[in-house]
Structure formats: C-alpha cells, structure tokens
Amino acid sequence: MKTNMITNVILTGGIGSRLWPLSRKSLPKQYLDLFDGESLFEKTVIRNQSFATKTIVVGNIENHKMTDTIMAKFNTTFTHIVEAVPRNTAAAIAFAAFASKPEDILLISPSDHIIEDGIFYNTALEKAIELANQDYLVTFGIKPTKPETGYGYIEFENENVIAFHEKPNFKTATTYLKKGNYFWNSGLFCFKSGKFLEELEKQEPEVYRASKKVWESNKKGFLDYELSLKIPSISIDYAVMERSKDIKVVPAHFAWSDLGSFESVYDYLVQRSYPMDANKNIVIGTLMHTTFIGVKNCILVYTADALMVLQKENSQEVKQVYQQLESIASPLL
C-alpha cells in the first residue's frame, strides 16, 4: 500500500471531557499512557505508518508541545498545523487539505480512538482508498453491538449512505440495532484533498473561504487567532458528509472504540484481564487497596486532586460534571 499519495491526517485537538478527571486540558486522553504503555496518539501514528508516506497532525496551541515530544520518537518528518483556537473538524481537515496536493488521498484519523490493526483494518483501508480514487468521500461504519446512545449512526444500503443520524435516545438506538442497516459513525474518513475542498466550498463556502485565509497566513504551521475566530465552528459531518451526494461507506470489521466514556474504557480494560472484584467493580489511577460494598459495575477513578465514583452505565453523565466545573472556571480542568 506504499504510495506517495496517501497522507495520514491525525486530529489531536480534543479534550476528552467525558474522561475527566483522567483527561484534562493540560493532558487530554489521547496523550495518556493508559493503553499497553502507549498513548492513543502514539498508537495512531504506529498503526498508519505502514502505508502512509506523509503525516499531518492538526492540533491546538495547548497540546502542540506534547505532540512534538511523541513525534520525536519516530524517525519521520511531519507537517504540524497548530490551531490558535478550536474551530471544529471541518476547518481542521480543511487546513490539512490546503497543505496537500489536490490528488493526495487523506486518511482522517482521530488520535483518541483505539483500533485493532491487522488484516481487517488493512482490507477496509484498501477499499476506502479504491473508492477515494473514484472521487468519493468515504466514511467507515462500525457494526453496532448494543443500542449505544453516545454515537451518531449511518443508515446504509450496500456501500451507499442513505442518511446520517445524530446521537439517538435508547429507544431509537434499539430500533436501529433491530433493523440491521445502521452503522455507528466511526469518525474515520478517506478522500482526495481536492475533492473534500470542492465539496466544502459548495456546501459551506464561508468555512472554506475563512479557513483558506487562515491557512494562507500561517507562520510555520501556527495559525492566526483573530482570523481563526471568523471561521464558523462546524463538524465535517454537518458541513460535508451529511450533505454531499458523493458519499460511500466502508464496513469496518476491525475492533474499534472511540473510548469516549468510562464505560468504553471499562470494557476495553476488562477485555484485557484488568483486575476487578467479584461484583465487576474496578479502580483506575491508584494501587491503593479499595473495597466496594453493595454496588456492582462501578468505576473508581483516582487522581492527585480529584476522586470520582460512577456506575459504568452512567458514564455519559461525566460530561455534565465537566461542564459544571467549566462554568466556574475550576482549576481542576
């Protein structure tokens, strides 16, 4: 799969608020060494090195030094685009596209997902690249294993996307699961640089123009703050993928998780024989002896300045705690 046309675009600007207090603005989840002694960011670089000859990392001013530290481990050059202020994924991907040649194929890889590489991953990539070469915008769909309310869904027929659906309630998610022609939206994409920019200009011309202006004024990859504020903050899903007529979906048969909640982290750790008690309670962040009495499926999360106990099924509510702390400008963020 070696080719001079494939660029791995790693998005590393997220905060991971649903994994507070482990994930902080000063150390987001993609930089935590929680996963087999490596960070999710590091795993993303390693996973895609075998076929991509170029790497572009799009991050923000708060984490660019952490990115440089990790990338220094690899004997490879990369383009580092440093956003002055987050403007969502449509703009982040546009910057990478402006930094590329029109025929370059971009593989968009969030830096905070866990993916099992190997034959299934490579097969999916080969199919996505084939479709991208035919000028399609490609997304990767994950077959649902439960009625998950934390993911968006892709309604499909064969390789064709019928519709994108926002995060559903439990009843709707259960319906999607029963119907069988719905994927989880993985947040992984593949397309030609020029094709993406063409669609972005057509669907969201204001995002296109403002992003182009910001990129053209960059100083060694660092983007201007005042100009960046003029870019509408819109996701790639809303800006392009949900509105273009040239979309294809590739089924992803590889193991995947966005580790977007402590429930996902719990499942990942338990599958790897992480210690738990008889009632399936686990402890993250400390070796201190901990005893759970009268509760099941709970997670105790320990850090030096915060302690949280939660029922794993209520993991999505952690973001509310984060938002409450954000509203009072807490130093715990």
N, C-alpha and C positions, 0 to 999 in steps of 0.2 A: 504493500500500500504506500510505499515511499513515492512521494511526488512533490514537486516544488510548488504545487498549487494549493496545498491544504494547510490552513493556519488554525491552530488551537487558540481560541479566544476564551480566556479564563476570566469570569466575572467574580470579583472578590470584594465588592463594596458592601455586602450585607452585614447586619449587626447580630442577627440570631437572637432576637428578643425573647423568643419562646424557650430559649435555653438559659435564661437568667436564673441564678446568679453565676453559673459557669461562664456564660458568654457575656462579655462586656464590650463597650465601645473601645476600650483600650486593648482588649484581646477577644475579638469575635470568634465564634465557634470554629470557623474554617482554619484558625491558627492554633487551636488547642491540640496538644499531643495526647489525645484520648483514645486513638484508634490504632492499636497494634504498634504504639510507639511513634506513629507518624501523624501529622496533621492532615485534615481533609484536603487542604490546599496542596500539600506535598503529594498526596495520593493522586490528585487530579493531574498534576504535571507528569508524574510517572506513567499513569495509565495511557496517556495520549502521546508519549514520546516516540513510540514505535512507528507511527505513521505520519505524524505532522512534522514538517521540517521547519515551521516557524511558530513562534508563540507570541501572543499579545495578551498582556494582563491589564485589565481595566479595574482599577481600584479607586480609593479616595485618599485624601491628604492625611487622614488619621492612621491609615494602615500601610502606607507605601514602604515604610522602612522595614516592617515585618515581611512584606513581600520580597524586598531586596535581599533580606537575610536568608530566606528559604531558597530563592532562585540562585543564590551564590553557591549552593550545594551542587548545582547541576552545571555541567560543562557545556553551556549553551547560551547564546545571546537571545535576548527577547526585547520586545517593544513594551515599554511601561507607560501606560496612559493614566495620569493621576487627576481625578476629578476634584475640583475645588469644593463642590457641593453635590450631593446625590441628586440626579435627575431621572431616576428610574432606568429600566432596562432598554427602552427604545433608543434613548440617547447614548447610553453606554455602548451598545452594539453599533450604533451609527459611527461613533468615534473610531472603533476598530475597523469598520468598513472604509471610512475615509483614509485610514492609514494603510489600506491594502490596494492591490490592483483589482480592477473590476471582475476579472475571471478567477481570482483566488476564491477557493471554497473555504468558508469559515465554519468551523465546528464550535458552536457556542456551548461552553461548559461552565455551569455554576461551580464555584470552588468549594461548596459546603455540602455536596452530596456524596453518599457512599455508593459505589458501583463495583460490582464484581466483574473485573475484566476477564478476558479469555475468548473462547470461540464464539459465544453468543454475542458478546459486545462487538467483536470484530465483524461478525456477519451483519449486524444491524448497521454498523458504520459503512460497510461496503455498499449496502442497499441505499442508505441515505446519500452517499456520495454519488452513486449512479443517478439517483433522482435529481440531485442538485445540479449535476452536469446537464440535465434536461431542462434547466431553468425553473425548477420547482423550489418552493420554500418548504423545508422538511422539518417536521416535529417528530419526536419519539414518544410513543404511547406505552404506558405500563398497564398490564392487565391487573385489574383490581382484585385484591384478596379479601376485602372486607368493605362494608359501607363507610368509607372514610369521608369525613366532613372537612378535613383540612386541606384537600387538594381540589384543583379545578379538574374538569372532565372533558374528554374529547369524544364526541359521538362520531362513529365512523362506519364506512362500508368498504371493505377491502382496504385499498390504500387511500381512499378518498375520505376527506373530512366533511362530515355533514354539518357539524356545528361545534363550537366551543361553549362550555357551560361553566359558570362561576361556581365557587365552593357551595355545595348543596347542604340542606339540612339532612338529618339522619334518614327521614322517610324517603326523600328524593334519592339519596345515595343508595338506599336499599333497592329502589326501583331500577336504578342504573345497573346495579350488580345483577339483578334478575334478568334484565334484557340482554346482557351479554355483548352488546356492541358499543360499549363505552370503555375508554382507557382513562387512567389517571394522566394528567398533563405533567410530564417529567421536567419541563423547563430546559430541556436539551434541544438544540436546533442545528440545522445544517443547510447552508445555501451559499450561492455565489455572492460575493461582496456587492457587485454592481446590481444584481437582481434585488437584493434587500434595499439598497438605497433608492432604486427605481420605485419600488412599492411604497417605501416610506414617504418619498416625495409626493406620490399620488394620494396616499391615504391621510398623511399628516404633514402637509407642506410646511407648517410653522415649526414643527420639531426638526424637520430636515434642514430648513434654512438656518435656524438658530444653532443647531449642532454643527453645521458646516462652518459657520462663522467662528464658533468657539474653537473648532479644530484648527482652522487656518491661522488662528492667533496663538496656538500653543507654543510654549517655550520648553523645548526638550521633553515634551510629553506632559508637562504641567499645564493645566487648563485655567483660564481666567475666571475669577469668581463672579464679577459683575456681569459678564457676558453669559455665564452659565445660568444665572438666575432667570434669564429670559427664555430658557428652554422649558416648554411645558413638560411636567413630570408625568409620563405615560409609560405603561409597560409595553413590551414588544407584543404581547398577546392582544391587547386592545388596539394598539397603533397599527399593526400589520396582520398578524396571524388570524385574527377573527374576521378580517375584512377582505383579505386578498382572495382571488379566485384560483390562485396557483399554489394551493397547499396540498401536501401529501403527508401521510402519517406512516411511520415505520413501527411495527410492533417490537417492543424491547423485551426479549426473553431472558435478559440478564437480570440478576438480583440488583435491586435499586431501592434506595431510600433517601429522601431529602433531609433526614434527621432533623425535621422541623419542629419536633416536640420531644418532650422527655419520654413519651410513650414509644416513639420511634427509637430513641436511644436505648430504652429499656429492652425492646425487642432485639435490637442489634447485639447488645451485650449478653443477653440471656442465651441467644443462639450460639454464642462463643463461650459457653460454660462459665459465665461470670458468677461469682458467689451470690447465693440468695438463701433466705431461710425457708422453713417448711411451708410458710404461707406466701411465698413468692414475693417477699419484700427485699429490696436491695438498697445499698448505700453507695453513693458516688462522692468521691472527693476526700475521704478520710479512712484511715485504718483503725480509728478508734472503735472500741467494742460498742456495738449498738444493738439494742433489743427492741423488737416490735411486739406489742401485746394487743390482741383483739382487733388487729387490722390485717388486710390482705392486699396484695398487688400495690404496695406503696413504695415510693421512692424518697429516700432522704438525701438531699443534696447539701453538701457542706463546702463552704469556702471560709477564708480567714475572717471575713466581715459579714457573712450572711448565712442563714440556715433556712432551708425550705423543706417541708414535708408535703407530699401530694399523692393523691390517688392517681395511678397512671392514666386511667380513663379520663381524668380531668386536665390533662396536660395542656390543652389548648388555652386554658384559662390563665396560664402563666403570663401570657402577653398582657393581660389586664393589670397584673402586678407591676409589670414593666412600665406600662402607661401611667399608672398611679405615681410611681417613683419619678417618671419623666415630668409629670405635671408640677412637681415640687422641686425640680432640678436637683434631685438627690445625687450625692457623690457616689452612691452605690452603683451607678450606671457606668 
